[in-house]
Amino acid sequence: MRSTRIVTSFIKYNDQILILKRSEKVRSMKGLWSGVSGIIENNENPIDRAKIEIFEEVGIKEKEIKLVKKLEKMKIQSQQYKNHEWEIFPFLFETKNDNIKLNWENSEFKWIQPKELKNYQTVPSLEKILVNLL
């Protein structure tokens, strides 16, 4: 079975969290809502990749975020990708900057109450990850 290591970060602003809709230009999970995510490259430290992805995908700089919580890696499988396992490294950050500048990887963003996540079509296990972070 193939395995891919991924960071998934939620960004909290006041009592809301940021979710992103994956664009049609990405390779996987097109059109689904997610946190800020990206593939961990080589022996890269997951927290470093999380900060890079936050800047690349939403334009928030490292000095504008504060790590609130991180979880141990979680293994997730998707019906969409048979014989593939995703190793997710989850993070929760806080920011005082709600000015989002999307790159090509996402087509929309929303600030929502955490309990509203169930109303969105998301990448696998996103709600479970969020519940464990909160």
Backbone torsions as a table, in degrees:
resi	resn	phi	psi	omega
1	MET	NA	133.0	176.9
2	ARG	-75.2	153.1	-179.8
3	SER	-137.0	139.6	177.2
4	THR	-127.2	131.3	178.8
5	ARG	-92.7	126.8	-173.1
6	ILE	-132.3	142.2	167.1
7	VAL	-97.1	142.1	171.7
8	THR	-131.8	119.0	-177.9
9	SER	-118.0	136.1	168.3
10	PHE	-102.6	140.4	176.7
11	ILE	-113.8	127.2	-178.6
12	LYS	-104.9	132.8	175.7
13	TYR	-129.5	116.9	-170.1
14	ASN	54.5	-122.1	-179.7
15	ASP	-107.9	18.3	179.6
16	GLN	-112.1	158.7	175.6
17	ILE	-119.1	152.4	-179.9
18	LEU	-91.4	130.3	170.3
19	ILE	-123.0	150.5	-176.4
20	LEU	-123.6	141.1	175.3
21	LYS	-97.0	118.8	-177.0
22	ARG	-66.0	134.2	-175.3
23	SER	-75.4	171.4	176.9
24	GLU	-76.8	-7.1	-177.5
25	LYS	-88.8	-12.6	-179.7
26	VAL	-82.6	161.5	-176.3
27	ARG	-76.4	-34.0	-174.7
28	SER	-130.2	155.8	173.7
29	MET	57.9	37.2	-179.5
30	LYS	-57.6	136.5	174.6
31	GLY	76.9	-0.1	179.6
32	LEU	-95.3	152.6	178.0
33	TRP	-84.9	145.7	-178.3
34	SER	-153.0	178.4	167.2
35	GLY	-85.6	-167.2	174.9
36	VAL	-80.0	120.7	-173.7
37	SER	-137.7	162.1	178.2
38	GLY	-173.5	160.3	-179.2
39	ILE	-79.4	133.4	175.8
40	ILE	-78.6	125.4	-176.2
41	GLU	-95.9	132.4	176.8
42	ASN	49.2	-127.4	-178.4
43	ASN	-98.2	26.8	-177.5
44	GLU	-62.0	144.3	176.1
45	ASN	-74.4	128.1	-177.6
46	PRO	-55.1	-39.0	-179.3
47	ILE	-65.1	-36.0	177.1
48	ASP	-65.5	-42.9	178.9
49	ARG	-63.7	-39.7	179.7
50	ALA	-59.1	-45.4	-179.3
51	LYS	-65.8	-38.9	177.3
52	ILE	-62.6	-46.5	-178.6
53	GLU	-63.6	-39.2	179.1
54	ILE	-60.9	-44.5	178.7
55	PHE	-66.5	-46.7	-177.1
56	GLU	-64.6	-43.1	-172.0
57	GLU	-86.5	-30.7	-176.1
58	VAL	-129.7	-2.2	173.7
59	GLY	77.8	14.5	178.0
60	ILE	-93.8	125.9	-176.2
61	LYS	-78.3	157.1	-179.2
62	GLU	-55.0	-39.3	-178.6
63	LYS	-70.2	-10.5	-179.3
64	GLU	-99.3	2.8	178.9
65	ILE	-124.2	153.0	177.5
66	LYS	-131.3	128.2	177.7
67	LEU	-69.3	126.1	178.7
68	VAL	-100.7	-42.6	-176.3
69	LYS	-159.1	147.8	170.6
70	LYS	-134.1	153.3	-179.9
71	LEU	-115.8	160.7	170.6
72	GLU	-63.0	157.5	-179.1
73	LYS	-60.9	143.7	179.1
74	MET	-117.9	139.8	177.2
75	LYS	-100.7	128.9	-175.4
76	ILE	-132.8	141.6	173.7
77	GLN	-117.1	154.2	-177.4
78	SER	-124.5	138.2	176.5
79	GLN	-62.9	-28.0	-176.9
80	GLN	-69.5	-28.2	-175.4
81	TYR	-126.3	95.1	179.6
82	LYS	-70.0	149.6	179.7
83	ASN	56.9	34.7	178.8
84	HIS	-138.6	136.4	178.6
85	GLU	-121.0	139.2	178.0
86	TRP	-107.3	125.9	173.6
87	GLU	-99.3	109.6	-173.5
88	ILE	-100.8	130.4	174.6
89	PHE	-108.7	101.8	-173.7
90	PRO	-88.7	141.9	178.6
91	PHE	-137.5	149.0	171.9
92	LEU	-123.7	123.9	177.8
93	PHE	-117.9	156.2	170.7
94	GLU	-113.9	150.3	175.2
95	THR	-143.2	159.3	171.5
96	LYS	-108.4	5.0	-178.8
97	ASN	-109.0	109.6	178.3
98	ASP	-102.1	15.0	178.9
99	ASN	-85.8	103.7	-174.6
100	ILE	-100.7	132.1	175.6
101	LYS	-121.8	99.6	-176.8
102	LEU	-71.9	144.1	168.4
103	ASN	-96.4	-168.6	-174.1
104	TRP	-68.5	-17.5	-174.5
105	GLU	-71.6	-21.0	-178.8
106	ASN	-131.8	145.9	-176.4
107	SER	-103.3	-19.1	-179.1
108	GLU	-149.4	161.0	169.9
109	PHE	-141.5	156.2	175.8
110	LYS	-146.1	144.4	168.2
111	TRP	-96.8	122.0	-176.7
112	ILE	-132.2	162.9	169.1
113	GLN	-73.5	140.4	-178.2
114	PRO	-52.1	-37.4	-178.6
115	LYS	-67.1	-16.8	-179.9
116	GLU	-79.2	-13.5	-175.2
117	LEU	-56.5	-32.7	-179.1
118	LYS	-62.4	-16.0	-179.7
119	ASN	-85.5	0.6	-176.4
120	TYR	-116.5	148.5	174.7
121	GLN	-82.9	110.7	-170.6
122	THR	-115.0	168.9	170.4
123	VAL	-62.1	158.0	-175.6
124	PRO	-55.3	136.0	172.1
125	SER	64.9	16.6	-177.7
126	LEU	-62.5	-41.8	-179.3
127	GLU	-64.7	-39.3	177.9
128	LYS	-61.6	-42.7	179.1
129	ILE	-62.3	-46.6	-178.6
130	LEU	-62.3	-45.3	179.5
131	VAL	-58.1	-41.7	179.7
132	ASN	-69.0	-29.4	178.5
133	LEU	-76.7	-31.2	-177.8
134	LEU	-89.4	NA	NA
